[in-house]
């Protein structure tokens, strides 16, 4: 889409805009992770020129242009290529480390901006009322699934984590309309998570997707969905934003089930003391 937009308007661009366009076309993957300051420095132009270029293409600003660019390249980027990109995106000085922190704060802020509060509270209510909850999360997303399952089970006591076809996947055979299935996956989307999530939708369970973009294959099978920013210019994904979303869900459910949560935590404290689990 970006390529077509640039090609369509290229002849009408100023000399500076053509310079920006040429750089973007030659470095689409890297640029999709740059902030506006980084792109301006690479093209050797001003931030104002970058903004004018984005609006010339029809975008409201650089963030919207960057989001469209990420959607264009997200399925084409492998881990090795992302590692090479990180060498340009972050320098070796303290400023490079500080940039990682700033980008994570921006991911949380951007995720909050697109959060539909009605969907958020409806989702929490579905989880509270569920007969059984299944969390589907494989590969790196399994870490988020384990965190979510641990604390959600502490509150509700009816949660199973499935990280692959060889990990309790047969439990899905028992799915009913009273159950909730949460799918967690990010680019380059787990095929097994997608297949199990699709099965859950066919069984008419309530399906909740936590993913990154509208290109995510699990969106079409989700009753509720949340988009959280995870892309960063290196070989890993940032889970700061989805983890913050999960924290918010857990906090809201805990507030609604406070008496049950207090009882379960009291039991866990007694158990921990009996077996001297903590120092």
C-alpha positions as CSV (number, residue, x, y, z in Angstrom):
1,X,0.0,0.0,0.0
2,X,2.8,2.5,0.9
3,X,4.6,1.7,-2.3
4,X,1.5,2.3,-4.4
5,X,0.8,5.6,-2.6
6,X,4.4,6.8,-3.2
7,X,4.4,5.7,-6.8
8,X,1.0,7.4,-7.5
9,X,2.2,10.8,-6.1
10,X,5.9,10.6,-6.8
11,X,5.9,13.0,-9.8
12,X,4.2,15.7,-7.8
13,X,6.7,15.5,-4.9
14,X,9.2,18.2,-4.2
15,X,12.9,17.4,-4.4
16,X,13.1,16.8,-0.6
17,X,10.0,14.6,-0.6
18,X,11.4,12.5,-3.4
19,X,14.6,12.1,-1.3
20,X,12.5,10.9,1.6
21,X,10.4,8.6,-0.6
22,X,13.5,7.0,-2.1
23,X,15.0,6.3,1.3
24,X,11.8,4.8,2.6
25,X,11.4,2.6,-0.5
26,X,15.0,1.3,-0.1
27,X,14.7,0.8,3.7
28,X,11.0,0.0,4.4
29,X,11.6,-2.5,7.1
30,X,14.1,-0.4,9.1
31,X,12.0,2.8,8.7
32,X,9.0,1.0,10.1
33,X,10.8,0.9,13.5
34,X,12.3,4.5,13.4
35,X,11.0,7.4,15.3
36,X,10.6,10.7,13.4
37,X,13.9,12.0,14.7
38,X,15.8,8.9,13.5
39,X,14.2,9.0,10.1
40,X,15.0,12.8,9.7
41,X,18.6,12.1,10.7
42,X,19.0,9.2,8.2
43,X,17.5,11.2,5.3
44,X,19.4,14.3,6.4
45,X,16.4,16.5,6.4
46,X,14.1,18.1,9.0
47,X,11.3,16.6,11.1
48,X,9.0,19.2,9.6
49,X,9.8,17.8,6.1
50,X,9.0,14.3,7.3
51,X,5.6,15.5,8.6
52,X,4.8,17.3,5.4
53,X,5.7,14.1,3.5
54,X,3.3,12.0,5.6
55,X,0.4,14.5,5.2
56,X,1.2,14.7,1.4
57,X,0.5,10.9,1.2
58,X,-2.7,11.4,3.1
59,X,-1.8,10.5,6.7
60,X,-2.7,12.6,9.7
61,X,0.9,12.5,10.9
62,X,4.0,10.4,11.3
63,X,2.5,7.9,13.9
64,X,-0.3,7.0,11.4
65,X,2.2,6.7,8.6
66,X,4.5,4.5,10.7
67,X,1.6,2.2,11.7
68,X,0.6,1.7,8.0
69,X,4.3,1.0,7.1
70,X,4.6,-1.6,9.9
71,X,1.4,-3.3,8.7
72,X,3.0,-3.5,5.3
73,X,6.2,-5.1,6.3
74,X,5.3,-7.0,9.5
75,X,4.7,-10.4,7.9
76,X,7.9,-10.1,5.8
77,X,10.5,-9.6,8.6
78,X,12.5,-12.5,10.0
79,X,14.4,-12.6,13.2
80,X,17.8,-12.3,11.6
81,X,16.8,-9.3,9.6
82,X,15.3,-7.6,12.7
83,X,18.6,-8.2,14.5
84,X,20.5,-6.4,11.7
85,X,18.0,-3.5,11.9
86,X,18.7,-3.1,15.7
87,X,22.3,-2.1,14.9
88,X,21.0,1.0,13.2
89,X,18.0,1.7,15.4
90,X,20.0,1.8,18.7
91,X,23.4,3.2,19.2
92,X,25.9,1.8,21.7
93,X,25.7,4.8,24.1
94,X,23.3,5.5,26.9
95,X,21.0,7.3,24.5
96,X,20.3,4.0,22.8
97,X,19.3,2.4,26.1
98,X,17.2,5.4,27.0
99,X,15.4,5.1,23.6
100,X,14.3,1.5,24.4
101,X,12.6,2.8,27.6
102,X,11.0,5.7,25.8
103,X,9.7,3.4,23.1
104,X,8.1,1.0,25.6
105,X,6.4,4.0,27.3
106,X,5.0,5.0,23.9
107,X,3.8,1.5,23.2
108,X,1.8,1.5,26.5
109,X,0.4,5.0,25.7
110,X,-0.6,4.0,22.1
111,X,-2.2,0.8,23.4
112,X,-4.2,2.8,25.9
113,X,-5.4,5.3,23.3
114,X,-7.0,2.6,21.1
115,X,-8.4,0.6,24.1
116,X,-12.2,0.4,23.9
117,X,-13.3,0.6,27.6
118,X,-16.7,-1.0,26.9
119,X,-15.0,-4.0,25.4
120,X,-12.5,-4.1,28.3
121,X,-15.2,-4.3,30.9
122,X,-17.3,-6.7,28.9
123,X,-14.3,-9.0,28.6
124,X,-13.6,-8.9,32.3
125,X,-17.3,-9.8,33.0
126,X,-17.0,-12.7,30.5
127,X,-14.0,-14.0,32.4
128,X,-15.7,-13.7,35.7
129,X,-18.8,-15.6,34.6
130,X,-16.9,-18.3,32.6
131,X,-17.4,-21.9,33.7
132,X,-13.9,-22.6,32.5
133,X,-11.1,-20.4,31.0
134,X,-8.5,-21.6,28.5
135,X,-5.4,-19.5,27.6
136,X,-3.8,-20.3,24.3
137,X,-0.2,-19.0,24.1
138,X,2.8,-20.6,22.5
139,X,6.4,-19.8,21.8
140,X,7.5,-16.5,23.3
141,X,3.9,-15.5,24.1
142,X,3.8,-18.5,26.5
143,X,5.5,-16.3,29.1
144,X,2.6,-13.9,29.0
145,X,0.1,-16.9,29.1
146,X,1.8,-18.3,32.2
147,X,1.7,-15.0,34.0
148,X,-2.0,-14.5,33.1
149,X,-2.9,-18.0,34.0
150,X,-1.1,-17.9,37.4
151,X,-2.9,-14.8,38.7
152,X,-6.2,-15.4,37.0
153,X,-6.3,-18.9,38.5
154,X,-5.5,-17.3,41.9
155,X,-8.6,-15.2,41.6
156,X,-11.1,-17.5,39.8
157,X,-9.6,-21.0,40.2
158,X,-10.8,-22.3,36.8
159,X,-8.0,-21.5,34.3
160,X,-5.9,-23.8,32.0
161,X,-2.9,-22.8,30.0
162,X,-2.3,-24.5,26.7
163,X,1.0,-23.8,25.0
164,X,0.9,-26.3,22.2
165,X,-0.8,-29.4,20.8
166,X,1.2,-31.6,23.2
167,X,0.2,-29.5,26.3
168,X,-3.4,-30.3,27.4
169,X,-4.8,-29.4,24.0
170,X,-7.2,-32.3,24.3
171,X,-9.0,-30.3,27.1
172,X,-10.5,-28.2,24.3
173,X,-12.7,-31.2,23.4
174,X,-14.8,-30.3,26.4
175,X,-15.5,-26.7,25.3
176,X,-19.0,-25.3,25.7
177,X,-20.7,-22.0,25.2
178,X,-20.1,-21.2,28.9
179,X,-16.3,-21.3,28.5
180,X,-13.9,-18.5,27.5
181,X,-10.8,-19.0,25.4
182,X,-8.1,-16.3,25.3
183,X,-5.7,-16.4,22.4
184,X,-2.4,-14.5,22.7
185,X,-0.2,-14.3,19.6
186,X,1.9,-11.7,17.9
187,X,3.7,-11.4,14.5
188,X,4.9,-13.8,13.1
189,X,1.7,-15.4,14.4
190,X,1.7,-18.9,15.9
191,X,-0.1,-21.4,13.6
192,X,-1.0,-23.7,16.4
193,X,-2.5,-20.9,18.5
194,X,-4.5,-19.8,15.5
195,X,-5.8,-23.3,14.8
196,X,-6.9,-23.9,18.4
197,X,-8.5,-20.5,18.6
198,X,-10.4,-21.2,15.4
199,X,-11.6,-24.5,16.9
200,X,-12.8,-22.6,20.0
201,X,-14.9,-20.3,17.8
202,X,-16.5,-23.2,16.0
203,X,-17.4,-24.7,19.4
204,X,-19.1,-21.3,20.2
205,X,-17.0,-20.6,23.2
206,X,-16.4,-16.9,24.0
207,X,-13.2,-16.0,22.3
208,X,-10.9,-13.1,23.3
209,X,-7.8,-12.2,21.3
210,X,-4.8,-10.3,22.6
211,X,-2.6,-9.5,19.6
212,X,-0.8,-6.7,17.8
213,X,-2.3,-5.6,14.5
214,X,-5.5,-5.9,12.4
215,X,-3.5,-8.3,10.2
216,X,-3.5,-10.9,13.0
217,X,-5.2,-14.1,11.7
218,X,-7.0,-14.7,15.0
219,X,-9.0,-11.5,14.8
220,X,-11.7,-13.0,12.5
221,X,-12.5,-15.7,15.2
222,X,-12.6,-13.3,18.1
223,X,-15.7,-12.0,19.9
224,X,-13.5,-9.5,21.7
225,X,-10.1,-8.3,20.8
226,X,-7.3,-6.1,22.0
227,X,-4.5,-4.6,19.9
228,X,-1.3,-4.0,21.8
229,X,2.0,-2.7,20.3
230,X,4.9,-5.1,20.5
231,X,7.1,-4.5,17.4
232,X,10.6,-3.2,18.1
233,X,13.7,-3.0,15.9
234,X,15.5,-6.0,17.3
235,X,15.3,-9.8,17.4
236,X,12.8,-9.7,20.3
237,X,9.2,-8.4,20.7
238,X,8.4,-6.0,23.5
239,X,5.7,-7.4,25.8
240,X,5.4,-4.3,27.9
241,X,2.1,-3.2,26.5
242,X,0.3,-6.6,26.4
243,X,1.6,-7.2,30.0
244,X,0.2,-3.9,31.1
245,X,-3.2,-4.8,29.5
246,X,-3.2,-8.2,31.3
247,X,-2.3,-6.4,34.6
248,X,-5.3,-4.1,34.1
249,X,-7.6,-7.1,33.4
250,X,-6.4,-8.9,36.5
251,X,-6.8,-5.8,38.7
252,X,-10.4,-5.2,37.5
253,X,-11.3,-8.9,38.0
254,X,-9.7,-8.8,41.5
255,X,-11.7,-5.7,42.4
256,X,-14.9,-7.5,41.4
257,X,-14.1,-10.7,43.1
258,X,-12.3,-9.2,46.2
259,X,-13.8,-11.5,48.8
260,X,-13.1,-14.6,46.8
261,X,-9.6,-13.4,46.1
262,X,-8.9,-12.6,49.8
263,X,-10.0,-16.1,50.7
264,X,-7.8,-17.8,48.1
265,X,-4.8,-15.6,49.0
266,X,-5.3,-16.5,52.7
267,X,-5.2,-20.2,51.8
268,X,-2.1,-19.7,49.7
269,X,-0.4,-17.8,52.5
270,X,-1.1,-20.7,54.9
271,X,0.2,-23.2,52.4
272,X,3.4,-21.2,51.8
273,X,4.1,-21.0,55.6
274,X,3.5,-24.7,56.0
275,X,6.1,-25.6,53.4
276,X,8.4,-22.6,54.1
277,X,8.3,-21.6,50.4
278,X,9.6,-18.1,50.9
279,X,12.7,-16.9,52.7
